[in-house]
Amino acid sequence: VKTITVNEGTTTIEHNAFAGTNKLSTVNLPNSLAVIEKNTFSYNVLGMATKKITINYAGTMDEWKKMLANSKSVDKDNAEWHNGLGNGTKVICSDGYFELDRGWTGVGGYDWEEHPN
């Protein structure tokens, strides 16, 4: 699987939803999304493997941030939705994009740069 499109009306992406999709390069997410659960993109048990993908989100950058804030309440293990993603991964919104400039290193966290239009 290289591309996944989640239908409009979907509100939750479940834990490990895209785990094991080693060839995944593009994910299209609807504006209706309210929650992304932990380890969505991990593809091994520890979530240490990294992959660069493009996530197209139908909403704005502010809507993306609000949705992620809602997602934090789901995360009881301090695992993040983006575990497993690598440098250069982008979340493209209708008014700009976020780019991961430091992916999983085994020690640190993740740094997302904001690029508004």
N, C-alpha and C positions, 0 to 999 in steps of 0.2 A: 504494500500500500504506500503510495507516494503522496496522495492528496486525500484529505478528509474534509467534507463539508457537513457541518452540523446545522440542522434545519432551524429556521426561525420558529420561535415558540418554545424551544428547548431552554430550560432555566438552569440546569445543573450539569456540569461535566464531572463525572464520578472519579473517585480515587483510582489511579492507574489506568484511566480510560484509554490512553494511547501508548501504554507500556508495551514494549516488544515490537514496536513499529520502527525497526532500524532504518528503513528507507524513506520514512516520512519526511517530506520537504515542505509541505504546505498544509495549513489548517485554516479553514474558513469558519469563523464563529459569528453567530447572530447577535444582534443588539438585545435580544430578549434574555441573554445569559445573565444570571444573577450570582452564580457561585461556580468557582473552579476549585475542586477539592485537591488535597495534597498529592504530590508525586504524579501528576497527570501525565508527564512525558517520560518518566523513568523507564529504562528498559532492562535493568537488572535489579536484583533484590536490594542492593545498597543505593541505587540511583546515582552511581558514580560515573557512568558512561555519559559522554556529552554528544550532542548532535545539534547542528545549526538548522533551524527551520524558519519559515516565514508564517506568521499568524496574522491573518486578515480579520479584523474585528469591525463589524458593521457600525459601531457607535463611535463616539468621540473619545479623545484622550481622557477627559474628565469622567466620562461614563465608565471607561475601563478602570480607572483608579477607584471609583466608587464600588464597582463590582468586586475588585480585589479586596477592598476593605471589608465587604460583606463576607468574602471567602475566608478571611482570617478567623472568623468565629467557628468555622467548621474544623479548623486545624488544631487538634488537641496534642499533637506530637511535635510541634514546631517544624514540621516538614512543609516546605513551600510547594506551590503548584508547579513551579518551573524547575524543580530538581531534574537533572538529566540534560538540560539545555546547555549549549555551548556558545562561546563568543560569536557575535555576529547575528544571533537570532534576533528577529525583528517582530514587533507587534505593530502592525500598520492599522491606524484608525482613520476616520474620515477627515480629521484635521491635523494629522501629523503621525509620528511614530515613536516607539520606544525601541532602543537597541541595547542588547546585552553586551557590555564591554568587559565583563569579567564573569565567566561562567563558573561552574563547579570546579573548585581546585582541591577539594578534599579537606580544606582547612577553613576557608573563608565563606562568605556568602555570595550574593549575586549583586552586581551593580547595573542598573538600567539607566541609560542616558535618555533624556527627553528631547525630541526634535519636533516642535510644533511647526506647522506650515506658516 
